[in-house]
Structure formats: C-alpha cells, structure tokens
Amino acid sequence: MARRTKEDAQVTRHRILDAAEQVFEAQGVARTSLQQVAATAGVTRGAIYWHFKDKAELFSAMMDRVLLPCEWAVDDADHIEDEHPDPLSAVAALALAPLEQLSGDARLRRVFTIAMHFTEYTDEMSAVQHRCQEGIAGYVDEMARLLRQAMRQGLLSPQMDDHTQATALFALVDGLMHNWTRMPSAFDLMAVARTGVDTFLRGLPRPAA
C-alpha cells in the first residue's frame, strides 16, 4: 500500500508539472497562479503545496525535468582531452547539437520557450538563472577548447582569440534558438543553422601562407 501511495504521489507530481508547463507557456510565469495550475492539473491547491512550497520551487522542478539545450550538447560531447582528429567538424557538431535537440524534443522546446520568453528572473528565480548561465559558460568553454585544438593543428591562425570566437559562435546559436522558439514557422531551423555555422567557421582566420 505504501508503495502504491508513493507511486500515486509521483503521478500527481508529474501531472502538476505538466499542467505548469501548459499554463506557464500560455500566459507566462508571473501571471500564473498556483490555483490556475491546480485547476489545469485537476488537483486541489493543497496538493500543489504538498509537493512544492511555492511557485519558484514548482518552476525549478519543471526545469529539472529537462537538460537545457547547451547542457545537453556539452553532456553529449566527446570529452577526450587528446587532440580531436577533426576539431572544426567537432565544433560544427557542437554548435548544431542544441538546435537539433531543441527541434526534436517537444518538452524541451516548451520548457526552453517558457524559460526564455515567459519568465521574469526575479530573486526567487535566481537559481534557475544561475543554472542557465553555468550551462552557457560550459558550452562556450567546450567550443573554445576545440578551437584551440584546431589552432594547434595549424587549421586556424595561432593569433586567434579562441574564447572570443566561441562566444561569437554561441551568439549565433543563441539567436537562432530565441528566434525560432518565438516563431517556429518563420524559418527551417536546421537548414538556416547549418548554413550559418558553416559560414561562420569558414570565416575564421587561417594561418598566414
């Protein structure tokens, strides 16, 4: 009986989180009340408070159900400290990975859209904001590491600032993620991304002849 009760509680918890995603996306986090989430989930407001102490904790739990695009890309990357045989191809794959994941995972797309477009990062949401910033920093560092390998292999100019270029490439990826989630019908995400990333990498400074 205790096991069944625990299982039922988990089912209710996920139902609440599913409802939170739905309502947050429809009207934004700030304008959503816990009563609205409860009504959408078909539970009482007390059930919400049994699982989550407040809206900030509910929002954080919703975020915890997914790896954000940059987190996923770094988590999935091949972290081999030896020289990569084709570091520029690895950079391209890393740049495209979060976009591929975003376009293919409906829950990730919904949560990312909420986090980017429908959330005001007040003090109570600072933990989530910090998590996003850490994910981005790790992603940029991984791209910079691969660019340094390309520089050591003579594929790129040794005078190039790897971290600056990695930051610029992230700005391209980030801009695509923001604009596509705002209006997915506006353009073919992966087609534009592949062209943009290829153009960016071909424009990086090469060694002097």
Secondary structure as UniProt FT lines:
FT   HELIX           2..27
FT   TURN            30..31
FT   HELIX           34..41
FT   HELIX           45..51
FT   HELIX           55..64
FT   HELIX           69..76
FT   HELIX           87..104
FT   HELIX           106..117
FT   HELIX           123..125
FT   HELIX           126..152
FT   TURN            153..154
FT   TURN            158..159
FT   HELIX           162..182
FT   HELIX           184..186
FT   HELIX           189..202
//
